[in-house]
Amino acid sequence: MRLFWWNEKARLFAIAQGSIAYDVLNDIVMDALLAPLSTDKSTLANRHLENCKALDNHEKQLFVCDRGYASFELIDLLVQNGRQFVMRVREKFNLAIDAQPRPDGIV
């Protein structure tokens, strides 16, 4: 078993993070990961994508990614695998996104 927390003189420090792929329509967790804190969220999302390939028809899946998951590599992977997705991104992530006339838009 790996240690995912550290107690230094009664102060606790998180050294792990969890990530889940959740089916909101059926109210079930499709995939869950626990990884060192140093693992970037795009890597976790890639693992979810691989682990979810065997589940259900991927044409029915919509990946909803929060800001921390946004990366060009993940977007490319989702597009190459024919996945539908919605991703919240930070300002200045991409000029085409920043040029949107509304705060929400399709790029």
N, C-alpha and C positions, 0 to 999 in steps of 0.2 A: 504494500500500500504506500502510495506517495504522500508526502506531507504537503498540504495545501494551505497552511497557515503558519505563522511564526509568532511566538510570544517572547518579546524582548522586555524583561522587567515589567511584566503584567500589561504591556501594550500589545494589542493584537494587530497584525499586519496581514492583509490579504495577499496571497501569492498565487492565487488561481482565479479563473473566471469560468463561468458557465455560459452555455449558449444552447438554445433550443430551436428546432424547426417544429412549428405548431400548426396543426390543422384546425383553423378557426371554425370551419363549418361542422366538423364532426367532434370538436372539443377533445382532441387527443394530441399527445406529443408524438411526432413522427420520428424525431431524432433528438438526442441530447448528448452534449459533450461537456467534459470538464477538462480544462487544459491549464498549463502554467500561464500566469499573468502576462508573460512576455510574448505569448502567441497572439498574432494580430487577428482581428476579427474577420478579415477577408479569408484567411486560412481556415478559420472555423466555418465560414459560409461555404467554402469549397468542399469541406468534408461533409457538411450537411447535404450539399447537392449530390455528391457521390453516394452517400448513404441512402438518399431518397430515390435514387434511380430505380431501384427494384420495387418501389411502392407505387401502386395505382398508375394511372395514365398521366404522364407528366404534362400532357396538354391541358389537363384540368387544374394544374398547380399554379399558384400565383405566389411568388416569393416577395414578401414585404420586408425591406431592409431599412433599418434605422441609419442615422448618420455615420455611426462608427464603422459600419460595414462597407461604406462606399469606397470603391477603388475601380480604376479603369480595367484592371485585370479581372475583377469579378464581373463587371458589366460585360466584358468580352466573353468570358466563360458562359454566362447566362445566355447571351445572344447566340453563341456558337452551338449551344445545346438546345436551342429552340425554346427556352424557358421564358415565361412571362414574369415580369417583375415590376415593382414600384419601389423606388429608393429615395429616401430623404437625404439630401446632400447639403453640405455647408456652403455658404456664400463663397464665391471665387473658386469653386470646384472646377467649373468649366465655363468658358465664355458664352457658349450657346445657351447654357442654362441661365446665366446671369442676364442675358439679353431678353429673357421672357418678359412680356408686358404685364403678366400677372404673377403673383407669388407662387401659384401652382400652374404647371404646364407640362406638356408632353414634348420631349425632345427626340 
